[in-house]
Structure formats: C-alpha cells, structure tokens
Amino acid sequence: MDNKIFTKLSYGVYAVSTWDNGRPTGCIVNSVMQITSSPATIAISMNHNNYTHKCIEESGKFAVSVLTEKTDPAVIGTLGFFSGRDTDKFEKVAYELKSYMPVVSDSCGYLTCKVINKMETTTHTVFLAEVEEAAVSADAEPMTYAYYHKVIKGKSPKNAPTYIAEN
Amino acid sequence: MDNKIFTKLSYGVYAVSTWDNGRPTGCIVNSVMQITSSPATIAISMNHNNYTHKCIEESGKFAVSVLTEKTDPAVIGTLGFFSGRDTDKFEKVAYELKSYMPVVSDSCGYLTCKVINKMETTTHTVFLAEVEEAAVSADAEPMTYAYYHKVIKGKSPKNAPTYIAEN
C-alpha cells in the first residue's frame, strides 16, 4: 500500500474545543466533515491520546472553529503542539463563548455541537454530532490542510490521523 | 443557525465506486477523511438515495478515486448527475480494476476499501472502512471542493450533504 495517497485527501484546519471541568481546552484537527444538512450533523475524528478526546467524552459537547489563512500560526502552535493535560492553552489563545462553548476568536466562524453517536478505531474515535448553533464571523479564506503544509510549513502533530513519522 | 458556515469546511472531490452485480457503478462525493493510519482506515458519507449506497451495503466494498484539477469535468457530470439505477455510468467513464475494484482512470490515485462499521443519520450513512490497497498514479493537484465550485462552477448534486437548495 502506498501511503502517499493519504496526502492527496483534502481537508481544512480546525480548532476543536470543549470544557474541562469549567476550564476551556482544545486541539487542532483536520478531519471534520458535514454529514447531513437536516438536522445539521457533522463528524470529526480525534485521537484517543488527545486530552480533548477525554473531555469531549465527559462533556458530550464540543465546538469547531474554522481557522483561516490569516489565523495567527501561534493559535495552531498553542492548541496543536501542547497537551491540555499540563497546559492551560486558552490562557494564550483568545476565545469567546457561543452557546456556552469556548470558540477561538481568530477564526472565520464556528459550530457548537452535541455528540449523538460514535465509532471506535484502534487509535481514533469518530464522533457524530448534531450542530446546535453555527455562524460565520469573518469573510476570510478558510485554511486548508494543503495551505498549512505549503505556506505555514506546519508539521502534523503526532496524534493526527495524517501523521507520517519522519525518518 | 447560519448555514453559510458549512461552505467554509474544506473537502476534496472523489469518485466512490463499487460493484452492482458484476457491473461497476459509482458517484461523486466530497466527504472522505482518513481516520487512522494503522490499520489505514477512512470514513465516507453517502446519501441513502444514492444507488451506490445500496450497492455498497450489498457488496461491503468500495473504491475511492482522488479526482484532480485536470480531471475531465465530464467524469463528474456522468458520475455525479445521473443515477446508476438507470444509467451505466462506466460505459462513459474510463476505469481500471485495482484489487478487483473499479477505479476511475482519470484520477491521481485510489484506495480500495472494506466496510467495517457504519453510523446512520436521517439522510446519510457514515461508512467506516479499512483500506486494502492504495496507490498514487499521477503527480497532479487533487481537486478541492472549493476549486470545483470556483473554477468548474459545479453545483452540488442534491444528494450531497453540502447541498443548498437554490431559490
């Protein structure tokens, strides 16, 4: 099997956030997709090792913030390359509350979601979630995963489904 | 809820194909994502009304062909805007067999997959599938859904999760 094919799949770049006992926490994911429009439902994939995964399991809720080409790379650095286990990520990343969920301010919009089902794999959970509220907040070009790699030259955190170990 | 946020999610453009009692059939989807890398697993979303949905339910297998910016728009026209119920789509779309699955020739690579789990929504099924074989076949830029809308000015077939009715 030629794993390079997986680099040909297209994604956006998103912050997924939730509550950790009253403290906001979150991480960066690329695997978000709309499943149906009525009732609006999305699916996301998240690594079991992400602290955010545990918090979503506990709260049953999360928000997706759509990052843009203008989003400060420090947002991705803070949310994507540290763990919420030992870092208060949202001390460094500006956020606002939407439907009682923490949403990244430096984004072009958000969806707040309630988990309604899930499927397990060896490393990742696919959460199916109904969208409770959603809004566009800025007229900016959404960041694609390809843009992130080409322009920001970001590397995949090792918990991403698309992670390829460097030799 | 502002549905415009759903246009800010980023996707690729793919042909999903399978067997219909010995005849290849398929359709166009944008919702494909990698879930884990070991064993390689992906998820796709498909409308219940797609004839391909029924055929995947019956065969338990499908292939994903990654379409590119150079893919002939007629491939999308034939696979995306007709139904396999009454059209032999692959009479007009060149394909080859990979691991006994029909794959669109005018693509930059493919994955052949075996369904291992699924989740239902009111309109769409999320199929979780293990990748059995995958290869890159051309060094071409994968088509994004944004490119499809901006450059090819394609419209969403009405079974797509991202379909927005025109008034």
Interface residues (C-beta under 8 A of the other chain):
Chain A: M1 D2 N3 K4 I5 F6 K8 L9 S10 Y11 G12 S31 V32 M33 Q34 I35 T36 S37 S38 P39 A40 T41 I42 A43 S45 V66 C108 G109 Y110 L111 N117 K118 M119 T121 T122 T123 H124 V126 L128 V131 E132 E133 A134 A135 V136 P142 M143 T144 Y145 A146 P161 T162 Y163 I164
Chain B: M1 D2 N3 K4 I5 F6 K8 L9 S10 Y11 G12 S31 V32 M33 Q34 I35 T36 S37 S38 P39 A40 T41 I42 A43 S45 V66 C108 G109 Y110 L111 N117 K118 M119 T121 T122 T123 H124 V126 L128 V131 E132 E133 A134 A135 V136 P142 T144 Y145 A146 P161 T162 Y163 I164
